[in-house]
Amino acid sequence: MDEVFEKRLPKPEDLNAMTEESLKAAFAGESQAAEKYLVYAEQAEEEGFPNVAKLFRAISFAETRHARNHLRTMKGIHATADNLKAAFEGESFEIDEMYPAYREIAKVQENAQAGRSIRYALKAEMDHKWMYAQSRETVLTGKDIEDKPVSVCLICGHTVIGDLPDKCPVCAAAKEYYRTF
Amino acid sequence: MEHPFLNTPPEPEDKGAMTAENIKAALAGESQASQKYLAFADVADSEGYPNVARLFRAVAFAESTHARNHLSVLGMIGSTADNLKAAWGGETFEIDEMYAAYDAVAALQGNASARTSIRYALKAEVDHQGIYDSTLKGVEGKKDLGAAPVRVCPVCGHTVIGDAPHECPQCGTAGGYFKEF
């Protein structure tokens, strides 16, 4: 990161337990605010308020700065190989524990829409898990991964490296619904 | 494969209490994953892994689609006027309750860097609260916000409508670094 920023950012710190709990909760709050504002921006655009949409996107970015600062202070940002490991472990938890448990409860409670939102996420986390695992192997040899497009389904988050499918294998959205990075 | 809504995000539904709790927890998880991956992307860029950085940004976007789906199921996406009220309410809680309490704990425990991260956020939330309040008044009268750019400090999240200051009043970063929306 730019040195000009570096010296002004809060530094990683040995935190007392209660302060660490506070920053964890603040990180959760900022992260959710950032996501909500992105969704609100789309809604504002649909209603014909493009400048309100722009405002929501700007403030969402401000919240990502706060989330990054809190994460950095908690020593949650490391070298890329370690970040890929942390990302892999997060995806694994969601796949092995979190979403299967939530899916069962949604089934018992007959909440079909919740079930669908859970299934979409669970399927995509499986894509992410192996992408992170493979990328880490490559980064550990000091090399970057291949320069191939990464595309994401706008509806369900299905993630694919390389060519797009004709339609999303998870939610059946047409390939025009993918955003390519 | 399922039912007729294949190309739309999951929709609001009346949920069992446990399922509602789970979807809220999943929203928190997806939002935090997205923010972590954005921060990890910056590290990958600085370490010379531009394709890993791109992967992190794509997957962050996938997690944003999951967060949006969960928000939709929870019925938390309203009209723009309602969204501005919700955003104002969230900022107000952070200013009056959350950050005020966390700062007191961090001060007690002598965690200086945590206090910096909290102060940067708290100051920006005050900007956001004011901007949301005035924007809501316009939208209630069916008026969009003005077209002036919104600028955000990339270090502390300080947010201004119109010209950037010579340097950020919160963290001293030069105005030229502000991100324009």
HADDOCK unambig.tbl for C-alpha pairs under 7 A between the chains (distance, minus, plus):
assign (segid A and resid 1 and name CA) (segid B and resid 43 and name CA) 7.00 0.50 0.50
assign (segid A and resid 1 and name CA) (segid B and resid 46 and name CA) 5.66 0.50 0.50
assign (segid A and resid 5 and name CA) (segid B and resid 155 and name CA) 6.24 0.50 0.50
assign (segid A and resid 8 and name CA) (segid B and resid 171 and name CA) 6.58 0.50 0.50
assign (segid A and resid 9 and name CA) (segid B and resid 155 and name CA) 6.21 0.50 0.50
assign (segid A and resid 10 and name CA) (segid B and resid 113 and name CA) 5.19 0.50 0.50
assign (segid A and resid 10 and name CA) (segid B and resid 116 and name CA) 5.86 0.50 0.50
assign (segid A and resid 10 and name CA) (segid B and resid 117 and name CA) 5.69 0.50 0.50
assign (segid A and resid 11 and name CA) (segid B and resid 113 and name CA) 5.75 0.50 0.50
assign (segid A and resid 13 and name CA) (segid B and resid 113 and name CA) 6.32 0.50 0.50
assign (segid A and resid 15 and name CA) (segid B and resid 111 and name CA) 6.29 0.50 0.50
assign (segid A and resid 16 and name CA) (segid B and resid 109 and name CA) 6.58 0.50 0.50
assign (segid A and resid 19 and name CA) (segid B and resid 105 and name CA) 6.21 0.50 0.50
assign (segid A and resid 19 and name CA) (segid B and resid 106 and name CA) 5.36 0.50 0.50
assign (segid A and resid 22 and name CA) (segid B and resid 102 and name CA) 5.70 0.50 0.50
assign (segid A and resid 28 and name CA) (segid B and resid 28 and name CA) 6.19 0.50 0.50
assign (segid A and resid 28 and name CA) (segid B and resid 32 and name CA) 6.02 0.50 0.50
assign (segid A and resid 31 and name CA) (segid B and resid 31 and name CA) 5.08 0.50 0.50
assign (segid A and resid 31 and name CA) (segid B and resid 32 and name CA) 5.25 0.50 0.50
assign (segid A and resid 31 and name CA) (segid B and resid 35 and name CA) 6.07 0.50 0.50
assign (segid A and resid 32 and name CA) (segid B and resid 28 and name CA) 6.12 0.50 0.50
assign (segid A and resid 32 and name CA) (segid B and resid 31 and name CA) 5.19 0.50 0.50
assign (segid A and resid 35 and name CA) (segid B and resid 31 and name CA) 6.22 0.50 0.50
assign (segid A and resid 35 and name CA) (segid B and resid 64 and name CA) 6.41 0.50 0.50
assign (segid A and resid 35 and name CA) (segid B and resid 67 and name CA) 6.79 0.50 0.50
assign (segid A and resid 39 and name CA) (segid B and resid 68 and name CA) 6.45 0.50 0.50
assign (segid A and resid 40 and name CA) (segid B and resid 80 and name CA) 6.80 0.50 0.50
assign (segid A and resid 40 and name CA) (segid B and resid 83 and name CA) 6.29 0.50 0.50
assign (segid A and resid 43 and name CA) (segid B and resid 80 and name CA) 6.38 0.50 0.50
assign (segid A and resid 44 and name CA) (segid B and resid 80 and name CA) 5.44 0.50 0.50
assign (segid A and resid 49 and name CA) (segid B and resid 144 and name CA) 5.06 0.50 0.50
assign (segid A and resid 51 and name CA) (segid B and resid 144 and name CA) 6.24 0.50 0.50
assign (segid A and resid 51 and name CA) (segid B and resid 145 and name CA) 5.31 0.50 0.50
assign (segid A and resid 51 and name CA) (segid B and resid 146 and name CA) 6.54 0.50 0.50
assign (segid A and resid 51 and name CA) (segid B and resid 147 and name CA) 5.94 0.50 0.50
assign (segid A and resid 52 and name CA) (segid B and resid 144 and name CA) 6.35 0.50 0.50
assign (segid A and resid 52 and name CA) (segid B and resid 145 and name CA) 5.63 0.50 0.50
assign (segid A and resid 54 and name CA) (segid B and resid 181 and name CA) 6.26 0.50 0.50
assign (segid A and resid 55 and name CA) (segid B and resid 150 and name CA) 6.43 0.50 0.50
assign (segid A and resid 58 and name CA) (segid B and resid 150 and name CA) 6.43 0.50 0.50
assign (segid A and resid 58 and name CA) (segid B and resid 152 and name CA) 6.73 0.50 0.50
assign (segid A and resid 58 and name CA) (segid B and resid 181 and name CA) 5.81 0.50 0.50
assign (segid A and resid 62 and name CA) (segid B and resid 152 and name CA) 6.20 0.50 0.50
assign (segid A and resid 62 and name CA) (segid B and resid 157 and name CA) 4.17 0.50 0.50
assign (segid A and resid 63 and name CA) (segid B and resid 157 and name CA) 6.77 0.50 0.50
assign (segid A and resid 64 and name CA) (segid B and resid 35 and name CA) 6.52 0.50 0.50
assign (segid A and resid 65 and name CA) (segid B and resid 154 and name CA) 6.36 0.50 0.50
assign (segid A and resid 65 and name CA) (segid B and resid 155 and name CA) 6.41 0.50 0.50
assign (segid A and resid 65 and name CA) (segid B and resid 156 and name CA) 6.26 0.50 0.50
assign (segid A and resid 65 and name CA) (segid B and resid 157 and name CA) 5.63 0.50 0.50
assign (segid A and resid 66 and name CA) (segid B and resid 121 and name CA) 5.64 0.50 0.50
assign (segid A and resid 66 and name CA) (segid B and resid 156 and name CA) 6.65 0.50 0.50
assign (segid A and resid 66 and name CA) (segid B and resid 157 and name CA) 6.61 0.50 0.50
assign (segid A and resid 67 and name CA) (segid B and resid 35 and name CA) 6.75 0.50 0.50
assign (segid A and resid 68 and name CA) (segid B and resid 39 and name CA) 6.10 0.50 0.50
assign (segid A and resid 69 and name CA) (segid B and resid 117 and name CA) 5.79 0.50 0.50
assign (segid A and resid 70 and name CA) (segid B and resid 117 and name CA) 5.93 0.50 0.50
assign (segid A and resid 73 and name CA) (segid B and resid 113 and name CA) 6.57 0.50 0.50
assign (segid A and resid 73 and name CA) (segid B and resid 114 and name CA) 6.21 0.50 0.50
assign (segid A and resid 77 and name CA) (segid B and resid 40 and name CA) 6.85 0.50 0.50
assign (segid A and resid 79 and name CA) (segid B and resid 43 and name CA) 6.95 0.50 0.50
assign (segid A and resid 80 and name CA) (segid B and resid 40 and name CA) 6.87 0.50 0.50
assign (segid A and resid 80 and name CA) (segid B and resid 43 and name CA) 6.46 0.50 0.50
assign (segid A and resid 80 and name CA) (segid B and resid 44 and name CA) 5.58 0.50 0.50
assign (segid A and resid 83 and name CA) (segid B and resid 40 and name CA) 6.34 0.50 0.50
assign (segid A and resid 102 and name CA) (segid B and resid 22 and name CA) 6.08 0.50 0.50
assign (segid A and resid 105 and name CA) (segid B and resid 19 and name CA) 6.36 0.50 0.50
assign (segid A and resid 106 and name CA) (segid B and resid 19 and name CA) 5.56 0.50 0.50
assign (segid A and resid 109 and name CA) (segid B and resid 16 and name CA) 5.80 0.50 0.50
assign (segid A and resid 111 and name CA) (segid B and resid 15 and name CA) 5.99 0.50 0.50
assign (segid A and resid 113 and name CA) (segid B and resid 10 and name CA) 5.33 0.50 0.50
assign (segid A and resid 113 and name CA) (segid B and resid 11 and name CA) 6.01 0.50 0.50
assign (segid A and resid 113 and name CA) (segid B and resid 13 and name CA) 6.68 0.50 0.50
assign (segid A and resid 113 and name CA) (segid B and resid 73 and name CA) 6.39 0.50 0.50
assign (segid A and resid 114 and name CA) (segid B and resid 73 and name CA) 6.07 0.50 0.50
assign (segid A and resid 116 and name CA) (segid B and resid 10 and name CA) 6.40 0.50 0.50
assign (segid A and resid 117 and name CA) (segid B and resid 10 and name CA) 5.89 0.50 0.50
assign (segid A and resid 117 and name CA) (segid B and resid 69 and name CA) 5.81 0.50 0.50
assign (segid A and resid 117 and name CA) (segid B and resid 70 and name CA) 6.08 0.50 0.50
assign (segid A and resid 121 and name CA) (segid B and resid 66 and name CA) 5.74 0.50 0.50
assign (segid A and resid 128 and name CA) (segid B and resid 59 and name CA) 6.97 0.50 0.50
assign (segid A and resid 144 and name CA) (segid B and resid 49 and name CA) 4.95 0.50 0.50
assign (segid A and resid 144 and name CA) (segid B and resid 51 and name CA) 6.33 0.50 0.50
assign (segid A and resid 144 and name CA) (segid B and resid 52 and name CA) 6.52 0.50 0.50
assign (segid A and resid 145 and name CA) (segid B and resid 51 and name CA) 5.81 0.50 0.50
assign (segid A and resid 145 and name CA) (segid B and resid 52 and name CA) 6.14 0.50 0.50
assign (segid A and resid 146 and name CA) (segid B and resid 51 and name CA) 6.73 0.50 0.50
assign (segid A and resid 147 and name CA) (segid B and resid 51 and name CA) 5.87 0.50 0.50
assign (segid A and resid 150 and name CA) (segid B and resid 55 and name CA) 6.48 0.50 0.50
assign (segid A and resid 150 and name CA) (segid B and resid 58 and name CA) 6.45 0.50 0.50
assign (segid A and resid 151 and name CA) (segid B and resid 58 and name CA) 6.95 0.50 0.50
assign (segid A and resid 152 and name CA) (segid B and resid 58 and name CA) 6.72 0.50 0.50
assign (segid A and resid 152 and name CA) (segid B and resid 62 and name CA) 6.02 0.50 0.50
assign (segid A and resid 154 and name CA) (segid B and resid 65 and name CA) 6.42 0.50 0.50
assign (segid A and resid 155 and name CA) (segid B and resid 7 and name CA) 6.72 0.50 0.50
assign (segid A and resid 155 and name CA) (segid B and resid 8 and name CA) 6.42 0.50 0.50
assign (segid A and resid 155 and name CA) (segid B and resid 9 and name CA) 5.65 0.50 0.50
assign (segid A and resid 155 and name CA) (segid B and resid 65 and name CA) 6.64 0.50 0.50
assign (segid A and resid 156 and name CA) (segid B and resid 65 and name CA) 6.39 0.50 0.50
assign (segid A and resid 156 and name CA) (segid B and resid 66 and name CA) 6.67 0.50 0.50
assign (segid A and resid 157 and name CA) (segid B and resid 62 and name CA) 4.25 0.50 0.50
assign (segid A and resid 157 and name CA) (segid B and resid 63 and name CA) 6.78 0.50 0.50
assign (segid A and resid 157 and name CA) (segid B and resid 65 and name CA) 5.62 0.50 0.50
assign (segid A and resid 157 and name CA) (segid B and resid 66 and name CA) 6.52 0.50 0.50
assign (segid A and resid 171 and name CA) (segid B and resid 6 and name CA) 5.77 0.50 0.50
assign (segid A and resid 171 and name CA) (segid B and resid 7 and name CA) 6.91 0.50 0.50
assign (segid A and resid 172 and name CA) (segid B and resid 6 and name CA) 6.22 0.50 0.50
assign (segid A and resid 172 and name CA) (segid B and resid 7 and name CA) 6.92 0.50 0.50
assign (segid A and resid 173 and name CA) (segid B and resid 6 and name CA) 6.76 0.50 0.50
assign (segid A and resid 173 and name CA) (segid B and resid 7 and name CA) 5.21 0.50 0.50
assign (segid A and resid 181 and name CA) (segid B and resid 54 and name CA) 6.43 0.50 0.50
assign (segid A and resid 181 and name CA) (segid B and resid 58 and name CA) 5.88 0.50 0.50
